[in-house]
Amino acid sequence: MSNNYMKGRGETLPPISSTLVNELDTIFAIKEFSPENSKDEMMYHYGQRSVIRFLKHHLILQQDNILNPKE
């Protein structure tokens, strides 16, 4: 999956806390699934992980903008 879905969004996000992102990453950790799991369970989990990836991506962008401000 590409990160293209993240482009052009999030420009108005408030500052993102790395502590919050790390805590959410722990709470909603990557899971292994088996054939016994339903498609709905997997899709719900991958939706959670999508939010974590989105926040991590924008945290990196915000940190980069702080270190390399536009003039």
C-alpha positions as CSV (number, residue, x, y, z in Angstrom):
1,M,0.0,0.0,0.0
2,S,1.3,3.4,-0.9
3,N,1.3,6.5,1.3
4,N,-0.5,8.5,-1.5
5,Y,-3.7,8.5,0.6
6,M,-1.9,10.6,3.1
7,K,-0.9,13.4,0.7
8,G,-2.9,16.6,0.8
9,R,-4.5,15.9,4.1
10,G,-3.7,16.9,7.6
11,E,-2.4,20.4,6.9
12,T,-4.5,21.8,9.7
13,L,-3.8,19.2,12.3
14,P,-2.8,20.5,15.8
15,P,0.7,19.5,17.0
16,I,0.9,15.7,17.4
17,S,2.4,14.3,20.5
18,S,5.0,11.5,20.0
19,T,4.0,10.2,23.5
20,L,0.4,9.9,22.4
21,V,1.3,8.2,19.1
22,N,3.6,5.7,20.9
23,E,0.9,4.9,23.4
24,L,-1.7,4.4,20.7
25,D,0.7,2.2,18.8
26,T,1.1,0.1,22.0
27,I,-2.6,-0.1,22.7
28,F,-3.5,-0.9,19.1
29,A,-0.5,-3.1,18.3
30,I,-0.2,-5.1,15.1
31,K,-2.0,-8.4,15.5
32,E,-1.7,-11.7,13.8
33,F,-4.9,-13.2,12.4
34,S,-6.0,-16.8,11.8
35,P,-8.7,-18.3,9.6
36,E,-11.0,-18.2,12.7
37,N,-11.0,-14.4,12.7
38,S,-13.8,-12.8,10.7
39,K,-13.2,-10.3,7.9
40,D,-14.9,-7.7,10.0
41,E,-12.5,-8.2,12.9
42,M,-9.5,-7.8,10.5
43,M,-10.9,-4.8,8.8
44,Y,-11.6,-3.1,12.1
45,H,-8.1,-3.7,13.3
46,Y,-6.6,-2.5,10.0
47,G,-8.7,0.6,10.3
48,Q,-7.2,1.3,13.7
49,R,-3.7,0.7,12.3
50,S,-4.4,3.1,9.4
51,V,-5.1,5.9,11.9
52,I,-1.8,5.0,13.7
53,R,0.1,5.2,10.4
54,F,-1.6,8.5,9.5
55,L,-0.6,10.0,12.9
56,K,3.0,8.7,12.6
57,H,3.3,10.1,9.1
58,H,2.1,13.5,10.1
59,L,4.2,13.5,13.3
60,I,7.3,13.0,11.1
61,L,6.1,15.8,8.8
62,Q,5.6,18.2,11.7
63,Q,9.0,17.3,13.2
64,D,10.6,17.9,9.9
65,N,8.9,21.3,9.5
66,I,10.2,22.3,12.9
67,L,13.7,21.3,12.0
68,N,13.6,22.8,8.5
69,P,11.2,25.7,8.5
70,K,10.1,27.2,5.2
71,E,11.3,30.7,4.6
